[in-house]
């Protein structure tokens, strides 16, 4: 079968996928396994080592387990949650719940940056990529419709956290590329409650093929990139 996923590197490399049980995470795993240049794919899910974005110690423990197969040339964090405790994004100020706002920040911003603080240590020196799924709604300048308070704010915070971390990490490795990825609206459990309003849902493999192509074409720059699955930059 022909591999329709582009290879990130022209040499052998190792990949690590966090959140591999989700639709997009699973497609990343499949892409890396189909790439003859990828010699090892490490996967992290909730069932591996008790990994939990709400538990900083579990993140550190999981990174220590993954260190056995390090260094990795690419780390992909495909975690995230839109529906929390059975409730979808808020549509009005009146529907805001402090507990759910906090949990959205924990899962979509705080947990991922804590994961980056530990898993980035497993990256190889020289050319390397740390990629995190974000969302277009995390763009402050692109917000034309309002609503989705917690998810928007958490993704905007995520973008700032990883951009800041990129600046720090690149002082040690100028060849490191950090990228926040907008995968499009993908056919998945996360998007299922909102799929009816989207005319052209993407298949996870289609999204990941685009994301890999976008990652492959990234230039070296200070800080993080913020791009969609077509490789188009998104305004912060």
N, C-alpha and C positions, 0 to 999 in steps of 0.2 A: 504494500500500500504506500502511496506517495505521501511524504510528510508535507502537509500544507502549512505548517508552522515555521516561521523563519527562525534560524539559529541566532542567538545573541552574540556568540563568539565564533571565531574561525579556528579555535583551538579547544582542547578538552577543558571542561569546566564542571563544577559541582553546583547544584541548586538546592535551595531550601525553601519550602512553601509552608507558610503559617496559615491556618484556616483551610487546610486541604480538603475538608469534607464538604465545603460549599460548592455551588455550581461553578463559580469562576476559579476558585482554588483548585478544584478537581480538574478543570480544563488546563490550568497551568501545569499540574502534575503530568497530565497526559502529553502535553506539548514537550516537556523536558524529557520524558521517557522516550518519546519518538525521535528525539534529536540524537544522532550518533555522536555528536561532540560532548553530550552530557553524560558523564561517567557515573554520576551518583545523584539521586533525588531523595532528599530527606523531607519527610512530611510531618507536620505538627497539626493535631486535631485535639478536640476536647478530651478524647479518649486516650491520648498519649501523655503519660506522666502526670495526669491530673491537671493539664494546662487550662488555665482560666484567666481571662483578661481582667477579671475583678479581683484577682489574687496575685499581688506582686511577687510573692515568694514562689508561686507555681511557675511564673514566667521565668524567674531566675533558674529554677530547677530544670525546666525544660531546655533552656539554653545550654546549661551544663551538660545535659544528655546529648544534645546535638553537637557539642564541641568535639565529640569523639571522631566525627567524620569531617570536621573543619580542616582547612579553610574552604569557604564557599565563594564563588565568583558572583553569585546572585542570590539575594534573599527577596522573596515576595511575601508580603503580608496581605492576605486576602480576607481578613476578618472585618466584621462590621454588623450592625443591627439597626433596622429601621422600625420594626414593630417591637415594642417592649411591653411585656406582661399583657399581651393581647390588645394593646392599644397602638394605633398607627400615629402618623405625624399630626401634630396639633395644627388646626386651621385658624385658630383665633387666640387672642390673649386670654379670653375667658376660659379656655380649655387647658391652660398651662398647669402642670403639676410639678412642684419642686422635686419630688422624689424621682419622677421619670426624667426630668431635665438632668438631674445629677447622674442617673444611670446611663443616659445617652452620652454624657461627657466621659463617664468611666469607660464605656465599651468602645466608643468611636474616637476618643482622643487620648485620654489618660493611659488606658491599657496599651494601645499601639505605641505610644512614645516610650513607655516602660519596656515594651518588647524591643523596640529599636535600641534602647540603651544597653540591652544584654546581647541581642542577636547581631548587632552591628560589629561586636567584638570578634565574631566568627568569620567576618569577611576577609578575603585575601587582600594582600597589598597589591598595588597596581590596578589595572582595569577591573572594576567591580561595580555592581548595581544594587542599590537597596530600593525596592519598589513597594509602595503602599497604595491599596485601593482607597480612593477618596470619592468625591462626587462633584458634579458641576454646581449643585446647590450650595457647596461650600464657598463658592465665589461671591464675595460681597458685591462686587461691581456688576455681576450678572443677575442679581436678585431683582426681578421685575414683577414677581407675582406675590411675594410675601408668603406667610404660612410656613409650616414645617419648622417651627422655631428651634426645637431641640436638636434635630438632625442637622439643620443648616449651621447652627452655632457650633456644634461639636465638630463638624467637618472643617469649618473655618479655623477653629482652634487647632485641629489636627494639622492643617496646612501650615500654620505658623510654627507649630512645634517642630515639625519635620524640616521646614526650611531653616530654622534656627540650628537644629542638630546637624544639618548638612554642612553649614558654614563651619561648625566646630570640627566635624569629622574630616573635612577636606583639608584642614590644616595639617593633618597627619598623612592623608592620602589624597593628593590633588586629582588623582585619576578616578576617584569615587564619584558615581552619579547617583543622586537621590531623586526619585521621581514619584509624584502623586498622580495617580491614574484615574481617569473617568472612564469606566468601562461601557458606558451607554446603558440603556435599559435592557437588561438581560433576562431571558426566561429562567427564573429561579424562584426559590421559596421567598426570598426577600422581596422580589417585585410582584409576586403573585396577587396580592390584594389590590394592586394598582394597574395591573396589566390591561384591563379592559379599556383604559383611556389611552393606551399606547398603540398606534396603528402597526408599527413595525418592530416587534420585539426581536432582539438579537439572540441567536443561539450562543451559548457560552463559548464554543470553539471559535465562532466568528469573532466574538469580542476579544478573546485572548490572542488570536492570530494578529488582530490589529494592534493590540497592546504591545505584543512582542516586537512588531515592526516599528512601533513608535519608540520603544526602549532602545532598539538597535540603532536608531538614527539620532539618538540624543547627542548633543555636543557637550564638551566639557565646559562647565560654567560654575561660578560661585553660587552656592545655595542650591535649592531644589528646583526641578522642573515641575510643571503642572500641565498635563496634556490629556487629550481624550484618545479614544481607541482609533481614531483616524490620524493620530499624530499631530493634531492641531493644538497649539498652545491655548490655555484658558487664562483669562485675566484674573488676577487675585481679587 
